[in-house]
């Protein structure tokens, strides 16, 4: 008989860049927030707090996909870059916030070329104040923007600027 262990909580999982502690502080500080996840645009977990490992894996893929979809939808308005900043998904049991980190670095440097950003995802209770959560996410992204983006090998955007 094989015994199955429950998934290990990822409350303070240290992933390569070590920003999980920052997400843990965010989850503890912002009312209604139960989890936070920082992922690369292609869905690789960079930091996580408040989620079990299997939840974080699924959420990383889902958040990266939503980010990609929202960025491409922004191009409908004729925006050269797309301008995507944040999407909110509301469910009966959770609010999911997905925020792009691309704009934070671009605002600091004034340059959007040659940068590949990350995606910050936050899970909150349905009763959480979306304005507060969004504002706090924006502050978090801006405070560590230089750790959330990387340059491409040749300085060009891998998505051709879409």
C-alpha positions, 0 to 999 in steps of 0.5 A: 500500500502506498501512502500519499503525503499531502502537498507541501505548503509553499508559504515561503518557498525560495525560488531562484531570485529569493523574492518569496519573503517579499510576497509573504510580507505582502500576503500578511500585510494586505487585508483579504489577500491569501496568496501571491505568485511571481512568474515569468511571462512563460509561466515559470515560478519565480516566487510564491507565498500562501499557495501549495506547490501544486496550486502554485504550478497551476496558477503560474501557467494560468496567470502567464496565459491570462497575461498573454491574452490580456496583452494581445487584447490591448492591441485592439485599441491600436496601442503600439505596445498594448499597455496592459497593466492589470486584469481582475477575475472574479469568482464566487470564492476568489478574486484573482489579480494579474499585473504586468511588471513590464510597465514599472521598469519602463516608467522608471527608465522611460524605455520599453525596448529590450525588456521582458517583464514578470507577472504578479498574481494575487489571490484574495477573498471575494470581500477584499477591496479591489482598489486596495489590492491593486494599489498595493500590488502596484506599489510592490511592483514599482518598489522592486521593478529592477528585479522583475524584468530582464533584458533580452540577449540582443536588446529586442523584445522577444514578442516583436513588440506585440 
